[in-house]
Amino acid sequence: MTASSTWQARPGTPLRGTIRVPGDKSISHRAMMLGALADGVTRVSGFLEGEDTLATAAAFRAMGVRIEDDGPGRKIVHGAGIDGLRAPAAPIDCGNAGTGMRLLAGLLAGQRFDSTLTGDASLTRRPMRRVTEPLARMGARIETAEGGRPPLRIFGGQSLAGVDHDLPVASAQVKSALLLAGLYAQGETTVREPHPTRDYTERMLAALGWPIEFSPGFARLSGGHRLTATDIAVPSDFSSAAFFLVAASLVPGSDLTLEGVGMNPRRTGLLDALRLMGAWIEVRNAREEGGEPVADLRVTHAPLHGAIIPEALVPDMIDEFPVLFVAAAAVSGVTTVSGAAELRVKESDRIAVMANGLRAMGARIDETPDGAVIHGGATLGGASVDAHDDHRIAMSFVVAGQIASAPVTLRGCATVATSFPGFFGLANRAGMGLAVA
């Protein structure tokens, strides 16, 4: 039922109670990858059982890694060691996972065998040159389709050399791809960013014993070491929590607590943005689990207003902009977003798709090349919206439907399972109005 591609969202009840969203997708990808390269057995709890992360698990199974299911969200990864992967018998299908493909490109560039990375129709439209070109500087040999797009054909047996690389655009995925290639390179690999991005790869490499130096916007490691298996606890995904944070902020009478949310400071820019807009979100029971900061978040309805979103926050909330657009359209005042051109090359052109959908609901939005000016205050009405098979677009318009004057029909929702399996049921339990159309 919930796998249907068409949903209808309408106002439900105030969002109340305590919920837990699924595990962090980015950390789940990395736990699978680094556990597969480690010596020994890595036990992963809180693993996101989404299509993207399961595609990554399937990729390592295809390369000879034994991965056991130990119950919901629990995986036992029998590491093959840094040099123990085997050539896959067929192209590796990354599904819809841009993170999976970009990180695998770096990891596979240092293997002895050839490999090919492909994906679904959406992923094969996404540009990969910003990963393949710096990897080529390290000595990798990767062929792409026209325009630098997948599939990626990666030639094994190349001698990689460490580089000192300044990223022109801040990207945790590109940084991570270079660091993973650096595990197999001679000498040091150094990556500098114009703005700090999430440091999940660096933290996990350190947790598994690889010598690495890192600070905000900087990472350095050398090849020739080994990873040691350890237990990894994956916190709840902040990006998944974001839809509930915004919905509870907008729907009068809401008082909702989200348990065990990952609070990596390179991931939580939306908290700062919402607080600039007047949101009331309380951080409770802050703690550390598996090397990552975690907390419970209590959010209650508050009268929000427009704001200028600082460009410094953009890298720390790039996945949350679709739902921020919803908040901005629904509240008083003007919200300005700039410095977010990366949104145009995600699973969809998220600036254009959000602007078109919200305009159909009655909002006024002026697009810019790298963002938008959103004029709030309009009453949002019902509409028929195409999510363009983009999971974050679909969930954002579910939130928009909670404050609309008439139902919002959403097409292209099946891909929600890539990052948030169970969203349909959890949204309804929390108080949202959501049905299969």
KAJO-V869698 format. One record per backbone hydrogen bond with DSSP energy under -1.0 kcal/mol. CO is the residue of the C=O (numbers start at 0). NH is the residue of the N-H. E is the energy in kcal/mol with one decimal. If there is no record, write none. Layout:
CO|NH|E ; CO|NH|E
This chain:
0|3|-1.5 ; 4|412|-2.3 ; 5|436|-1.8 ; 6|409|-3.4 ; 7|434|-2.3 ; 8|407|-2.9 ; 14|254|-2.7 ; 16|256|-2.4 ; 18|258|-2.6 ; 21|236|-2.9 ; 23|27|-2.1 ; 24|28|-2.3 ; 25|29|-1.8 ; 26|30|-2.8 ; 27|31|-2.0 ; 28|32|-2.2 ; 29|33|-2.9 ; 30|34|-1.8 ; 31|35|-1.7 ; 32|36|-1.1 ; 35|79|-2.9 ; 37|80|-1.4 ; 38|228|-2.5 ; 39|78|-2.4 ; 41|76|-3.2 ; 42|231|-2.6 ; 43|74|-2.3 ; 44|233|-3.1 ; 47|49|-1.3 ; 49|53|-2.5 ; 50|54|-1.7 ; 51|55|-1.3 ; 52|56|-2.1 ; 53|57|-2.4 ; 54|58|-1.8 ; 55|59|-1.7 ; 56|60|-2.1 ; 57|61|-2.2 ; 59|64|-2.6 ; 60|63|-1.7 ; 62|85|-2.3 ; 65|77|-2.8 ; 67|75|-2.5 ; 70|73|-2.2 ; 72|46|-2.4 ; 73|69|-2.6 ; 74|43|-3.0 ; 75|67|-2.9 ; 76|41|-2.7 ; 76|78|-1.1 ; 80|83|-1.7 ; 91|117|-2.9 ; 93|96|-2.1 ; 94|119|-3.2 ; 95|97|-1.0 ; 96|100|-2.1 ; 97|101|-2.5 ; 98|102|-2.5 ; 99|103|-2.2 ; 100|104|-2.1 ; 101|105|-1.3 ; 102|106|-2.2 ; 103|107|-3.3 ; 104|108|-1.1 ; 107|110|-1.7 ; 110|156|-2.4 ; 114|153|-3.3 ; 115|91|-3.2 ; 116|151|-2.5 ; 117|93|-3.2 ; 119|123|-2.3 ; 121|124|-1.3 ; 122|125|-1.7 ; 127|130|-1.7 ; 127|131|-2.7 ; 128|132|-2.7 ; 130|134|-1.8 ; 131|135|-2.0 ; 132|136|-1.3 ; 134|139|-2.1 ; 135|138|-1.4 ; 137|160|-2.6 ; 140|154|-2.6 ; 142|152|-3.2 ; 144|147|-1.5 ; 147|127|-2.0 ; 148|144|-3.1 ; 151|116|-2.7 ; 152|142|-2.8 ; 153|114|-2.5 ; 159|185|-2.3 ; 162|189|-3.3 ; 164|191|-2.6 ; 170|174|-2.3 ; 171|175|-2.5 ; 172|176|-2.3 ; 173|177|-2.1 ; 174|178|-2.2 ; 175|179|-2.6 ; 176|180|-2.1 ; 177|181|-2.0 ; 180|183|-1.7 ; 182|223|-1.2 ; 185|161|-3.2 ; 186|222|-1.4 ; 188|220|-2.0 ; 189|164|-3.2 ; 190|218|-1.8 ; 191|166|-3.0 ; 198|202|-2.5 ; 199|203|-2.4 ; 200|204|-2.7 ; 201|205|-2.2 ; 202|206|-2.2 ; 203|207|-1.8 ; 204|209|-2.6 ; 205|208|-1.7 ; 207|227|-3.2 ; 212|219|-2.6 ; 214|217|-2.7 ; 216|192|-2.2 ; 217|214|-2.1 ; 218|190|-2.8 ; 219|212|-2.8 ; 220|188|-3.2 ; 226|38|-2.6 ; 231|44|-2.5 ; 234|23|-2.9 ; 235|261|-2.9 ; 236|240|-2.1 ; 237|241|-1.7 ; 240|244|-2.2 ; 241|245|-2.4 ; 242|246|-2.1 ; 243|247|-2.5 ; 244|248|-1.4 ; 245|249|-1.8 ; 246|250|-2.4 ; 248|301|-1.7 ; 250|253|-1.6 ; 253|300|-1.8 ; 254|16|-1.1 ; 255|298|-3.1 ; 256|18|-2.6 ; 257|296|-2.6 ; 259|235|-2.6 ; 260|294|-1.9 ; 263|266|-2.5 ; 267|270|-1.2 ; 268|272|-2.3 ; 269|273|-3.1 ; 270|274|-2.3 ; 271|275|-2.1 ; 272|276|-1.2 ; 273|278|-2.6 ; 274|277|-1.5 ; 276|304|-2.1 ; 279|299|-1.8 ; 281|297|-2.6 ; 283|295|-3.0 ; 286|293|-3.2 ; 288|291|-1.7 ; 291|288|-2.8 ; 292|262|-3.2 ; 293|286|-3.0 ; 294|260|-2.6 ; 295|283|-3.5 ; 296|257|-3.0 ; 297|281|-3.2 ; 298|255|-2.7 ; 306|335|-1.6 ; 309|312|-1.8 ; 310|313|-1.1 ; 313|316|-1.8 ; 315|268|-2.2 ; 316|319|-1.4 ; 319|323|-1.9 ; 320|324|-2.6 ; 321|325|-1.1 ; 322|326|-1.9 ; 323|327|-2.8 ; 324|328|-2.2 ; 325|329|-1.5 ; 326|330|-1.1 ; 331|305|-2.3 ; 332|375|-2.6 ; 334|373|-3.2 ; 335|308|-2.6 ; 336|371|-1.6 ; 339|342|-1.9 ; 340|343|-2.1 ; 341|344|-1.9 ; 342|349|-2.4 ; 347|345|-1.1 ; 347|349|-1.6 ; 348|352|-2.8 ; 349|353|-1.8 ; 350|354|-2.3 ; 351|355|-2.8 ; 352|356|-2.3 ; 353|357|-2.6 ; 354|358|-2.2 ; 355|359|-1.9 ; 357|362|-2.7 ; 358|361|-1.6 ; 360|380|-3.4 ; 363|374|-2.5 ; 365|372|-2.8 ; 367|370|-1.1 ; 369|339|-3.0 ; 370|367|-2.3 ; 371|336|-2.9 ; 372|365|-2.9 ; 373|334|-2.6 ; 379|404|-2.3 ; 382|408|-2.6 ; 384|410|-2.7 ; 386|389|-1.6 ; 389|393|-2.4 ; 390|394|-2.2 ; 391|395|-1.7 ; 392|396|-2.1 ; 393|397|-1.3 ; 394|398|-1.6 ; 395|399|-2.0 ; 396|400|-1.9 ; 398|401|-1.2 ; 399|402|-1.5 ; 407|8|-2.9 ; 408|384|-3.3 ; 409|6|-2.3 ; 410|386|-3.2 ; 412|415|-2.1 ; 413|416|-1.3 ; 414|417|-2.4 ; 415|418|-1.3 ; 415|419|-2.7 ; 416|50|-1.8 ; 417|51|-1.2 ; 419|422|-1.8 ; 421|425|-2.4 ; 422|426|-3.1 ; 423|427|-1.7 ; 424|428|-2.3 ; 425|429|-2.1 ; 426|431|-2.5 ; 429|15|-1.3 ; 430|12|-3.0 ; 432|9|-2.2 ; 434|7|-3.2
